[in-house]
Amino acid sequence: MDVRRISRRDALVQTGGTLAAIAFFQSPLFAWARPGETNVPFLDQPPAPPPPLAGLNQLDWEAQTPDSWITPNDKFFRVGHYGVPEVDAAKWKLEIAGLVANPRSYDLAAIKALPKKELVSTLECSGNHGFPFLPGAIGNARWGGTPLAGVLQKAGRKPAGVEVVFYGADQGEEPIQYIGGLGDKMGEFKAKAPFARSMSWAEATDPANLLVYEMNGKPLPAPNGAPLRLIAPRWFGISNVKWLTRIDVIDSRFEGPFQAQRYLTVRESRRDDGSTVWTRTAVGKCLLKSVPAKVTVQDGKYRIYGAAWGAPIARVEVKVDEGPWKTAVIDKGAEYEFAWKFWHVDWPSPATGEHKITSRAIDKAGNVQPSQDDPSIASKRTYWEANGQVTRMIRIA
């Protein structure tokens, strides 16, 4: 997705609200931790998710504290497409196969015997903020495992191998359409197959990618992919395959249902002659994003807190209503490449009444998190990869 350069930030327009600029300044004090502060609840609380999604274990932004920078295992969001499979870790194996010179099989002890690396990385569902009821499908954890690149390099890629496919133990039936032998009959049948996603060989051998068996210093929980999962920190959650059982190297682009048919971002654009062009792209790498998380008050002094992630963050800016953008203080995470950044901005003298609070992240390349009316957002017709600026409503008594 294209985002605007910082030189175009003055063109950003956020609709609604008519109050004049409100002066607010930044405090150098460490945030998310003022003693005695209380939350001022947002007015626009998200609706409850429909029953099939009730068990997602979403993050509650307004309940975050300094300790929440690492999301506890039991509070980390959980997404599965075919349910949580029953995997016997004692019998489990990871097969490395396909176009490799040295096919290999690892049990869990063999994986743990490989060089270990830890990585603090934020994981976000690609549907996060795509629905009103899905604002908290995100978490940040300290992952422990072995680099994927080392495992693939030990297997050795054959010259024809270009794509790496990751298969999970979770399986489900998918509809397959076909045309009869004479070309005059269409039918459909269902085929059971495991969940799978892929990357190119170059993407898969990114040194940051890990085969993970620990989460926050403990064995990986079953709902989060035990005994082994992929953590690819530059990618949305859908690509971080859980319950890994097999990695195949193949000679062409992978076209599984969760890559070629689902998890597609569809956009509408206009040609010069006025005709419409529709484009479809598979959900892939993370996008620049930030959110206002909560507002607190302490002795009449208000503070806005939030988080930013998805790219190397240079700074975060916050505005109230249609006031000027003000730079926030980055409180936590600046030293971690793939972890979210916690930030705050003080709001000393808010006027009584309702206000809009909006944040935007700017990455180190100068890209700006787009507004909701930016063409990169407005042209979308699907809910995946929602990274537009988030506005929250609040009332000051």
HELIX and SHEET records of a PDB file:
HELIX    1   1 ILE A    6  ALA A   11  5                                   6    
HELIX    2   2 PRO A   51  LEU A   53  5                                   3    
HELIX    3   3 TRP A   61  ALA A   63  5                                   3    
HELIX    4   4 PRO A   66  TRP A   69  5                                   4    
HELIX    5   5 ASN A   73  LYS A   75  5                                   3    
HELIX    6   6 LEU A  108  LYS A  112  1                                   5    
HELIX    7   7 LEU A  148  ALA A  155  1                                   8    
HELIX    8   8 TRP A  201  ALA A  204  1                                   4    
HELIX    9   9 ALA A  222  ASN A  224  5                                   3    
HELIX   10  10 GLY A  237  SER A  239  5                                   3    
HELIX   11  11 PRO A  257  GLN A  261  3                                   5    
HELIX   12  12 PRO A  375  ALA A  378  1                                   4    
SHEET    1   A 5 THR A  38  ASN A  39  0                                        
SHEET    2   A 5 LYS A 289  GLN A 298 -1                                        
SHEET    3   A 5 LYS A 301  TRP A 309 -1                                        
SHEET    4   A 5 LYS A 341  TRP A 347 -1                                        
SHEET    5   A 5 VAL A 329  LYS A 332 -1                                        
SHEET    1   B 5 ARG A 104  TYR A 106  0                                        
SHEET    2   B 5 LEU A  94  GLY A  98 -1                                        
SHEET    3   B 5 LEU A 244  ILE A 250  1                                        
SHEET    4   B 5 GLU A 163  ILE A 179 -1                                        
SHEET    5   B 5 MET A 186  SER A 200 -1                                        
SHEET    1   C 4 LYS A 117  GLU A 124  0                                        
SHEET    2   C 4 ILE A 138  PRO A 147 -1                                        
SHEET    3   C 4 LEU A 210  MET A 215 -1                                        
SHEET    4   C 4 LYS A 218  PRO A 219 -1                                        
SHEET    1   D 4 LYS A 117  GLU A 124  0                                        
SHEET    2   D 4 ILE A 138  PRO A 147 -1                                        
SHEET    3   D 4 LEU A 210  MET A 215 -1                                        
SHEET    4   D 4 ARG A 229  ILE A 231 -1                                        
SHEET    1   E 2 LEU A 264  ARG A 270  0                                        
SHEET    2   E 2 THR A 276  ALA A 282 -1                                        
SHEET    1   F 4 LYS A 326  THR A 327  0                                        
SHEET    2   F 4 ILE A 313  VAL A 320 -1                                        
SHEET    3   F 4 GLY A 353  ASP A 363 -1                                        
SHEET    4   F 4 THR A 391  ILE A 396 -1                                        
END                                                                             
